[in-house]
Amino acid sequence: MPNPFPLEELRSLLEKAKATDAQLKQFGAKSHKYQWNPPASLKEIEEFEQKAGISLPEDYRSFLLQAANGGAGPFYGLFPITGSEGWPIKPDKLPWLAPGRNVEELKDIPDWKRGCIPIGSQGDTYITCLMVTGPNRGRVLYIEYERSWVFFPREPDFLSWYTRWLREVIAGYHMGWFGIFLDGDEETLQKHYTQAATEDERLLAIDSMDKFPALSAASQDFIRGILDEWVTKEDVGSLPNLVYRTDPELYEQFLEKRWEAGLFDQVVYELYHTPVERKALAKRWQQRVLEQLPALSPTTYCITIPLLRMGGEVKLEQVAFLLNKAEGREKRDLLYDLGRFPDAKEHLEIWLDFLQEREDLELLRYALLSVPHVNDPRLREALLKLQAAFPFALEQIHVDNYQDKEALARSLRRDKERQVYKAANTVLRELFYESINPEDVRFPRPYRLEMPGTALADLGMYRTPPADGILLHPLIALAILQESGGRLPSTAWDWGKKLKQVKKLHLLLSEKTVQSWDDERRYAYLRGPEEHFPPEPYYYGLQGWSAIGRMENLRELRICEICVEDFSFLAECKNLQTLSLYNTNFTDCRLLLKLPKLKYVDLRSCRLTHKEVLKKLHAVCEL
């Protein structure tokens, strides 16, 4: 006679788990909040089984009928049974999935998910499943939907797996990826370690001990006792973390012994993922890591460079030689990291070499993403040559027949060319801003105005401008919007009339005009004046200030703390009497001579050239 379903025991365990994790700190708990859905009906279960052509494992079936049709469970919780509808079970075929199978073989198995159903989400493309056919029927397994990973927890059935989860929540364990490691308390895991026949099983016991929120004195002694066995092993799993929890001084001694044993890559990995305050540890180890850079594997570079920089000032020339050792993804990532060095601008020649690449377009794209933005004619020339090498980059190649491998290859190549071309455009744009708005230690850099991509789309800024269009900056529209009480002109005629009427224009950055600030890069992200674009021929653009020149009755203009792409519009403001360009990128004072009625000008915090012409002005100047 089968054992009765332990409903009351499960309910009691769930209440205890909920009380233990009252703040919902366990992974995924905020999603299910330790609440069960109402149980499924027998009709729902039978209809599902009939459609799927299977019978559900008895313990899971009983759970659905008596406890819950989804809700509280490991990770983000359990699905209701309807969440499995449409899954390719194929009950007439033997399941491919089984413990110990090589995941690499999945690439050649079109229906590799057969024989199981999804019962929960682990986040992203990771899913909890249950085998419903074949020799492993009833076992829980974890899969990654893109075929990169399959794992079977050791529990023989759903109920054992689910009950273990409740027990570990109640115990307050650090669960991480629940079910990956061994079940059991400290004594059980120590026993497993001593009885294990293989090094892998001993390492599994070590990794499993990291779940305990505190280590007993017996466990700490156990950790001390096994250290010498692992000093020269490449893979030590969670042992460094356990050593640190046992004795912080012993932890660093353990790393030093491993370093002396020549395990440089492994120690760098452990330093980067240390439980200690990383910056201080990186500082202590920086010189040793620098000395052994030639011995490191390129696969470690992506954490070595950030670790070295954490430890204090490191010059690019000390690590640049690594580029000659790296290939493929490692070279691309390393190049990207080198671009973040403070002195990267002093080594532009590194990137100039890579910008000559024409075959490896992914490497070329990374060179563009990482190149220091130096206002250097050599860089500008290299970018223009690069774009000239791909004259058709912006023209797409459409493939009608995906069996035509040559056409498909040409299309994929064109996609990469387009990415490169656009990346070069981005760098050229950055160089333009560097030329008109360079850093100056005397003054804060004026804010560069940007907008989020969604706002650019809403305002039509991705569209081709109309022929003979009139460019209108969104900040000008925001100023008119505030001045007119919340409404913008609705027709082109109204826009023209409004521009002629403007006598006072204040272009200022405030909560009314700016959505968010990036003070480090000195970017200000503007609010959208409306959710649609203006009537033709007017159109929005972030480099468009010429509409100010159409304000023929403008008497007062104030632009403060803003980078303006082109000040030539000032020459059209013949009636301007008061002008404030406080902390803008205005430079050429000769432009002011074209303002015959100017009486007052504020040029504080501006980097001025041709200041001698200010003596010829009849205006009062503040400098």
Helices and strands as residue ranges (DSSP letters): H 7-20, H 29-32, H 42-52, H 58-62, I 63-67, G 81-84, G 103-108, E 116-123, E 126-131, E 140-144, E 150-151, H 158-170, H 186-195, H 199-209, H 217-230, H 239-246, H 248-260, H 264-272, H 278-291, G 293-295, G 298-300, H 301-310, G 316-318, G 320-324, H 328-338, G 344-347, H 348-354, H 361-370, H 377-389, H 405-436, E 448-450, H 453-458, E 470-472, H 474-483, H 492-501, E 504-507, E 514-518, E 523-526, E 538-540, G 546-550, E 556-559, G 568-572, E 578-580, G 589-594, E 600-602, G 611-616, E 620-622
